[in-house]
Amino acid sequence: MEFTNTQGWFYYLGAGAAWLTLLIALIIGVALAAFVGTAYGLLLNRVKGSEMTVSTYVGFSAIAMMNIVWILLRFQNGQLRWPIGSGLRNTASLSESFGGLLSSPEVYLEPRVIAIPEGLNEAGSVTVQQPKILGFLAIDVGDSGFVLPLGLILVFALCCLIVWLFLRSKKGIAMSAAGENELFAISNGINVDKMRILGTAVSTVLGAVGIIMYAQTYGFLQLYNAPLMMGFAAVASILIGGASIERAGISNVIIGTLLFQGILTVALPVVNEVIDVSALPEIIRIILTNGIILYALSKARGGRR
């Protein structure tokens, strides 16, 4: 079907809209994470000695509570809510907002056009997309299909730099001291409880930024029970990178992520070839993840802290 100016109305969505939605998501996510992280830090101060147990139960309880929230929210956007009834979908596509903005070599430099012919409402509109061209935020390496997500790497490097600078500030040094040796910190006039709250808030903010970057990379957002076991893979990656339950650094994050993902990349295809079971790779992934965590905790003085 051809469209002309006399056949309908045209709405132009510039490339800046994607950047705006990403910025809004980051601002809202950081604000909520700072509030939730502070509240969580206050809770951890009241359960000293049982943080690992309490944090696991709190995480599972938060997922269950948010399942109720996702059902009760009255969104009207058809891409977010269920076609019948109320509540949000299990998976929401980000292709019309900031999906792949920092990690895809194909970006829209020209406006996308939404054409609504006469006689059709918005539900019957037709989307006409301009051709995609190679973007500077990702590099397509030849015909191999490998894409170097330059934009995502730059964001990660920026976050690492911010954390590195913070840990060398007065507050950062005090927070590190409180985490490594509580008695030493108290003897030097450091308020350990406040530093614990600060550390929890900072880590929650970093988690919020991370999940937004994660969602834009894959181009969709998963709700309900999707994030239930997500934290275990992150913990396993950091621990296999040399971190302990007392101390972790940026190098542990980078090395651990490369090692953990490398193990999964090599092990899962091999297992799948040896044993032809459709669900086996996922089972092996869970075994590897939890096995790494158990091994690290067994080497950390019985996991008392």
C-alpha positions in Angstrom: 0.0 0.0 0.0 1.3 3.4 -0.9 0.9 6.5 1.3 0.8 10.1 0.3 0.3 13.3 2.3 -3.4 13.2 1.3 -4.0 9.7 2.6 -3.2 10.1 6.3 -1.1 11.7 9.0 2.6 11.2 9.5 4.4 11.3 12.9 8.1 11.5 12.8 10.0 9.9 15.7 13.6 11.2 15.6 16.6 9.2 16.8 16.8 11.5 19.8 13.6 9.9 21.2 15.6 6.7 21.9 18.3 8.6 23.8 15.6 10.4 25.8 13.9 7.2 26.8 17.2 5.7 27.9 18.0 8.8 29.9 14.6 8.8 31.6 15.0 5.1 32.4 18.4 5.7 34.0 17.2 8.7 36.0 14.1 6.9 37.4 16.1 3.7 37.9 18.9 5.4 39.8 16.5 7.4 42.0 14.4 4.3 42.9 17.6 2.2 43.5 19.1 4.8 45.8 15.9 4.8 47.9 15.5 1.0 48.0 19.2 0.5 48.6 19.1 2.9 51.6 16.1 1.0 53.1 17.8 -2.3 52.5 20.9 -1.1 54.2 18.9 -0.1 57.2 17.4 -3.6 57.3 20.9 -5.2 57.1 22.1 -3.1 60.0 19.4 -4.7 62.1 20.3 -8.3 61.2 24.0 -8.2 61.6 25.6 -11.7 61.4 22.7 -13.1 59.2 23.1 -10.9 56.2 23.5 -13.7 53.7 20.5 -15.6 54.8 18.3 -12.5 55.1 19.3 -11.1 51.8 18.3 -14.3 50.0 14.8 -14.3 51.6 14.4 -10.6 51.0 15.3 -11.0 47.3 12.8 -13.8 46.8 10.1 -11.9 48.7 10.7 -8.7 46.6 10.2 -10.7 43.4 6.9 -12.2 44.7 5.7 -8.7 45.8 6.5 -7.2 42.4 4.6 -10.0 40.7 1.5 -8.7 42.4 2.4 -5.1 41.4 2.9 -6.0 37.7 -0.6 -7.5 37.7 -2.2 -4.5 39.4 -0.6 -1.8 37.3 -3.1 -0.3 34.8 -0.9 0.5 31.8 -2.8 1.3 28.6 0.1 0.8 26.2 -0.6 -2.3 24.1 3.1 -3.2 24.0 3.2 -3.4 27.8 -0.1 -4.8 28.9 -1.8 -8.2 28.3 -4.2 -8.2 25.3 -7.0 -9.4 27.5 -7.3 -8.3 31.1 -5.0 -6.1 33.1 -1.4 -6.2 34.1 2.0 -6.2 32.3 3.2 -8.8 29.9 5.9 -11.3 30.9 8.2 -9.8 28.2 8.0 -6.2 26.9 9.8 -5.3 23.7 12.2 -2.3 23.7 12.5 -2.1 20.0 10.4 1.1 19.8 12.4 2.8 22.6 16.1 2.2 23.4 16.5 -1.5 22.5 20.0 -2.1 21.0 20.9 1.6 21.2 24.4 1.0 22.6 25.1 -2.5 21.3 23.7 -2.8 17.8 25.5 -1.7 14.6 22.2 -0.9 13.0 20.7 2.4 14.2 18.2 4.9 12.8 19.9 8.1 11.9 16.8 9.1 9.9 13.4 9.5 11.6 11.1 6.5 11.7 7.7 7.2 10.1 4.4 6.0 11.5 1.8 6.3 8.8 -1.9 6.3 9.7 -4.1 6.1 6.6 -7.5 7.7 6.5 -10.2 5.5 7.9 -7.9 3.7 10.3 -7.3 4.4 13.9 -4.0 4.1 15.7 -4.5 0.3 16.2 -4.6 -0.1 12.4 -1.6 2.1 11.7 1.2 0.9 9.5 4.8 1.5 10.5 7.2 2.4 7.7 10.9 2.2 8.9 13.7 3.9 7.1 16.7 1.8 6.1 19.2 1.1 8.9 22.9 2.0 8.5 26.0 1.2 10.5 26.1 3.0 13.8 29.2 4.3 15.5 28.3 2.7 18.9 28.8 -0.8 17.6 31.2 -2.3 15.1 30.2 -5.1 12.8 33.3 -7.3 12.3 33.2 -8.4 8.7 30.8 -11.2 7.7 31.5 -13.3 10.8 28.4 -12.0 12.6 30.5 -10.8 15.5 29.5 -7.4 16.8 31.7 -5.3 19.0 29.3 -3.3 21.2 31.5 -0.2 21.5 28.8 1.9 23.2 28.2 -0.7 25.9 31.9 -1.1 26.5 32.2 2.7 26.9 29.4 2.8 29.4 30.9 -0.1 31.4 34.3 1.7 31.4 32.7 4.9 32.6 31.0 3.0 35.5 34.3 1.4 36.4 36.0 4.8 36.4 33.4 6.3 38.6 33.6 3.4 41.1 37.4 3.6 41.0 37.4 7.3 41.8 34.7 6.8 44.5 36.7 4.1 46.2 39.7 6.5 46.4 37.6 9.3 47.9 37.3 10.0 51.6 33.9 8.3 51.7 35.1 5.4 49.6 38.1 4.7 51.8 36.0 4.9 54.9 33.5 2.5 53.4 36.2 0.0 52.4 37.7 0.2 55.9 34.4 -0.5 57.5 33.9 -3.5 55.3 37.3 -5.0 55.9 37.8 -4.4 59.6 34.9 -3.1 61.6 36.8 -2.7 64.9 39.6 -0.8 63.1 37.0 1.5 61.5 35.2 2.2 64.8 38.5 3.0 66.5 39.2 5.6 63.8 35.8 7.3 64.3 34.1 5.8 61.2 30.3 5.2 61.6 30.2 1.6 60.4 26.4 1.6 60.1 26.3 4.6 57.8 29.1 3.1 55.7 27.1 -0.1 55.3 24.1 1.8 54.2 26.2 3.8 51.7 27.7 0.6 50.3 24.3 -1.0 49.9 22.9 2.1 48.2 25.8 2.4 45.8 25.7 -1.3 44.8 21.9 -1.1 44.3 22.3 1.9 42.0 25.0 0.1 40.0 22.6 -2.9 39.7 19.9 -0.6 38.4 22.2 0.9 35.7 23.4 -2.7 34.9 19.9 -4.1 34.4 18.9 -1.2 32.1 22.1 -1.8 30.0 21.3 -5.5 30.0 17.7 -4.9 28.8 18.8 -2.6 26.0 21.4 -5.1 24.8 18.8 -7.9 24.3 16.1 -5.5 23.2 13.4 -6.6 25.7 12.5 -6.4 29.3 11.4 -9.5 31.3 9.2 -9.2 34.4 7.7 -11.5 37.0 10.0 -14.4 37.9 12.6 -13.7 35.2 15.1 -12.0 37.6 14.6 -14.6 40.4 17.9 -16.4 40.0 19.7 -13.6 38.1 21.8 -12.5 41.0 23.4 -15.9 41.5 25.2 -15.7 38.1 26.6 -12.3 39.0 27.8 -13.6 42.4 29.4 -16.6 40.8 31.2 -14.4 38.3 32.7 -12.1 40.9 33.8 -15.0 43.1 35.5 -16.9 40.3 37.3 -13.7 39.5 39.1 -13.9 42.9 36.8 -11.8 45.1 35.9 -12.9 48.6 33.0 -12.2 50.9 35.1 -9.5 52.6 36.5 -7.7 49.5 35.9 -7.3 45.8 37.4 -5.1 43.2 36.8 -4.0 39.6 39.4 -6.4 38.4 37.5 -9.3 40.0 34.4 -8.2 38.1 36.1 -8.1 34.7 38.2 -11.3 35.1 35.3 -13.2 36.7 32.9 -12.3 34.0 35.3 -13.4 31.3 36.0 -16.7 33.1 32.4 -17.5 34.0 31.0 -16.7 30.5 34.0 -18.6 29.0 33.2 -21.7 31.0 29.6 -21.6 30.0 30.4 -20.9 26.3 32.8 -23.9 26.2 31.0 -26.4 28.5 27.4 -26.1 27.4 27.9 -27.0 23.7 30.1 -29.9 24.7 27.6 -31.3 27.1 24.8 -30.8 24.6 26.7 -32.9 22.1 27.5 -35.7 24.5 24.0 -36.0 26.1 21.1 -35.1 23.8 18.7 -33.6 26.3 17.0 -30.4 25.5 17.0 -28.9 29.0 20.4 -30.2 30.0 22.4 -27.0 29.1 20.2 -24.9 31.4 20.7 -27.6 34.2 24.4 -27.5 33.7 24.4 -23.7 33.9 22.6 -23.8 37.2 25.0 -26.5 38.6 28.1 -24.5 37.5 26.7 -21.2 39.0 25.8 -22.6 42.4 28.8 -24.9 42.5 31.1 -21.9 42.1 29.3 -20.0 44.9 29.4 -23.0 47.3 33.1 -23.5 46.6 33.9 -19.8 47.3 31.9 -19.9 50.5 33.5 -23.1 51.7 36.9 -21.4 51.3 35.8 -18.3 53.2 36.1 -19.5 56.8 32.9 -21.6 56.5 30.9 -18.6 55.2 30.3 -17.1 58.6 30.1 -13.6 57.4 
